[in-house]
Amino acid sequence: MDSLPVHCPACGRDHAYITPVYPCPCGSPTAPPLMRGTPVEPITHRTWNDDWVSVRCTACGRRDQWPHPELCCPCGAVLRIPVRPVTPHGAAPSAAARPPGPSHIPLPRTAAHPRPSFRPMVIRTARDAVSAAALYLKWLGYREVVQPEVRPASRIDLRASGLIAQVDSTTRPTALRDVECLWLNALNTSVSGVLFSLAGYAEDARSRADGLAIPLFVMDLTGTPQPVNSPADELISTGP
């Protein structure tokens, strides 16, 4: 299938997007049918209902809820890709697809040992978002990743050897204050800090993170983090 051209209304960049494929319980690959010619919608406020879309399996006819396709632009905007609604009768046309290409071009990998492919987990709750970030940190090579049962007052969601991480699962872009609080917590404990967000980052928050060398990642509901700044690229490239 040809890729879907996506134009970011925030910065004017053009992207080529291919929707991810999910396994139906019957075993057949299933993908949301994308709508061509319909402008994408920047996500400025998340609701859990809007973040899911009905998809019908063309093999068995089963109808399930899957994460709404999204694209993370390097400018920090998170774009919702229009999907054709499932009709009451008959199966919606399928969209055979490959995993989407990264919208943020990473640095060449220099890690001594190449990593296997990351296997994400679907995010349905705020707790799932933290668990998905923990999986990603382990994939990057961090050891002893700990997720507290109750979020502490410091708002640190994950701790690992030499690292603390904050996971913002709210429906608004992560603010400047969150970046600075994470940096101070990391400084006080002599470790590095990393931020994950479901709704992207405010412009001043991203600028401050660049200056403080804090890696920023955006996660969609498939649970796959995408780097949105150079420190995040470097972390992927070199590991802990």
C-alpha positions in Angstrom: 0.0 0.0 0.0 1.2 3.5 -0.8 2.0 5.7 2.1 -0.5 8.4 3.2 0.9 12.0 2.7 0.5 14.0 6.0 1.0 17.7 6.2 1.7 19.2 9.7 -0.4 22.3 10.1 1.9 23.5 13.0 5.2 23.7 11.2 4.5 22.9 7.5 6.5 19.6 7.3 5.3 16.9 5.0 5.4 13.2 6.2 4.7 9.8 4.7 2.6 7.8 7.1 1.7 4.1 7.0 -0.7 2.8 9.7 0.5 0.1 12.1 -1.1 -3.4 11.8 -2.6 -5.2 14.8 -3.2 -8.9 15.2 -6.9 -9.9 15.3 -7.7 -12.7 17.8 -8.4 -14.8 14.7 -4.7 -14.3 13.7 -5.2 -12.1 10.7 -3.5 -8.7 10.5 -5.9 -5.8 10.9 -5.4 -2.1 10.3 -7.6 1.0 10.6 -8.6 2.2 7.0 -7.1 5.7 6.6 -9.0 8.5 4.9 -7.2 10.2 2.0 -7.7 13.9 1.3 -8.9 14.7 4.8 -6.7 17.1 6.9 -5.0 15.7 10.0 -6.0 17.1 13.4 -3.5 18.3 15.9 -4.2 16.9 19.4 -4.3 19.6 22.0 -6.6 17.9 24.4 -6.9 14.1 24.8 -10.0 12.1 25.8 -9.8 8.4 26.1 -12.9 8.0 23.9 -11.3 9.9 21.0 -8.1 8.0 21.3 -9.7 4.7 20.2 -11.2 3.7 16.9 -13.4 0.8 15.7 -11.8 -1.6 13.3 -13.4 -4.6 11.6 -11.3 -7.6 10.6 -11.8 -8.4 6.9 -11.1 -12.1 7.6 -13.6 -13.0 10.3 -15.7 -9.8 10.6 -14.8 -9.2 14.2 -15.1 -5.6 15.4 -12.6 -4.4 18.0 -11.3 -1.1 19.4 -7.7 -0.2 18.5 -5.6 2.9 19.1 -6.4 5.8 16.8 -3.5 6.3 14.3 -1.2 9.2 15.3 2.0 10.8 14.0 4.5 12.6 16.1 6.0 15.5 14.1 9.6 16.6 15.0 8.1 20.1 15.8 6.4 18.5 18.9 2.9 18.4 17.5 0.9 15.1 17.8 -1.3 14.6 14.7 -4.4 12.4 14.7 -4.8 10.6 11.3 -8.4 10.5 9.9 -9.9 7.0 9.8 -12.9 5.8 7.8 -15.7 4.9 10.2 -16.8 1.2 10.3 -20.1 0.7 8.5 -22.9 -1.2 10.3 -23.1 -3.8 7.5 -20.2 -5.3 5.7 -16.5 -5.0 6.3 -14.6 -1.9 5.9 -11.7 -2.0 3.4 -8.5 -3.2 5.0 -5.2 -1.3 4.9 -2.3 -3.6 4.6 0.6 -1.8 6.2 4.0 -1.9 7.7 5.0 -0.2 11.0 5.1 3.5 10.5 8.5 5.1 9.7 9.9 7.4 12.4 8.9 11.0 12.1 12.0 12.1 13.9 15.2 11.1 12.1 17.5 9.4 14.6 21.3 9.7 14.8 23.3 6.7 13.5 23.3 4.0 16.2 26.7 3.5 17.9 25.7 1.1 20.6 28.1 -1.8 20.9 25.3 -4.5 20.6 22.3 -3.9 18.3 19.0 -4.2 20.1 16.2 -6.5 19.0 13.0 -4.9 17.8 11.1 -3.2 20.5 7.8 -5.0 21.4 5.4 -2.4 22.7 2.2 -2.8 24.8 -1.1 -1.1 24.0 -1.9 1.8 26.4 -5.4 1.8 27.7 -4.9 3.5 31.1 -2.5 5.9 32.7 -0.9 3.0 34.5 -0.3 1.3 31.2 1.6 4.4 30.0 4.0 4.0 32.9 4.4 0.3 32.2 5.1 0.9 28.5 7.8 3.5 29.4 9.3 0.9 31.8 9.5 -1.6 29.0 11.1 0.9 26.7 13.8 1.8 29.3 14.6 -1.9 29.7 14.9 -2.2 26.0 17.3 0.7 25.9 19.5 -1.2 28.4 18.6 0.2 31.8 18.7 -2.2 34.7 16.6 -2.5 37.8 13.7 -0.4 36.4 11.3 0.1 39.3 7.7 1.3 39.1 6.3 2.4 42.5 2.8 1.3 43.4 1.8 4.8 44.4 3.1 7.9 42.6 5.4 9.9 45.0 5.0 13.6 45.6 8.1 14.1 43.4 6.0 12.8 40.4 8.8 10.4 39.5 7.2 7.4 37.9 10.2 5.2 37.2 13.6 4.7 38.7 16.5 2.7 37.2 20.2 2.4 37.7 21.4 6.0 37.1 18.1 7.3 35.8 14.7 8.7 36.9 11.7 9.1 34.5 8.5 10.9 34.5 5.5 9.8 32.4 2.9 12.4 31.6 -0.4 10.6 30.7 -2.6 13.7 31.0 -4.5 15.2 28.1 -2.5 18.4 27.8 1.0 19.0 26.4 3.7 18.6 29.1 4.5 22.0 30.6 7.8 23.8 31.3 7.4 23.2 35.0 7.4 19.4 34.5 10.7 19.6 32.6 12.3 21.8 35.3 11.0 19.7 38.2 12.4 16.5 36.6 15.8 18.2 36.0 16.0 19.4 39.6 15.1 15.9 40.9 17.7 14.3 38.7 20.3 16.9 39.8 19.6 16.3 43.5 20.1 12.6 43.1 23.0 12.7 40.7 21.2 10.7 38.0 19.9 11.4 34.5 16.3 12.2 33.7 14.0 11.4 30.9 10.4 12.4 30.1 7.6 10.5 28.3 4.4 12.3 27.2 1.1 11.1 25.6 0.1 14.6 24.5 3.4 16.1 23.3 5.2 19.1 24.8 4.6 22.9 25.1 7.1 24.9 23.0 8.8 26.4 26.0 9.1 23.0 27.7 10.8 21.5 24.7 13.2 24.4 24.3 14.1 24.1 28.0 14.6 20.4 27.7 17.0 20.9 24.8 19.0 23.3 26.9 19.1 21.0 29.9 19.9 17.9 27.7 16.8 16.0 28.9 15.5 13.4 26.4 11.9 13.8 25.5 9.7 11.0 24.0 6.1 11.1 22.8 4.1 7.9 23.1 1.0 7.0 21.1 -1.5 4.4 22.3 0.4 1.6 20.7 2.9 2.1 23.4 5.8 3.0 21.1 7.9 6.0 22.2 9.2 8.3 19.5 12.1 10.7 20.2 11.3 14.4 19.7 14.7 16.1 20.5 18.4 15.4 20.0 19.1 14.2 23.6 16.5 11.5 23.0 18.1 10.6 19.7 21.5 10.3 21.5 20.0 8.1 24.2 18.6 5.7 21.6 21.9 5.7 19.8 24.3 5.1 22.7 22.1 3.6 25.4 22.8 4.1 29.2 
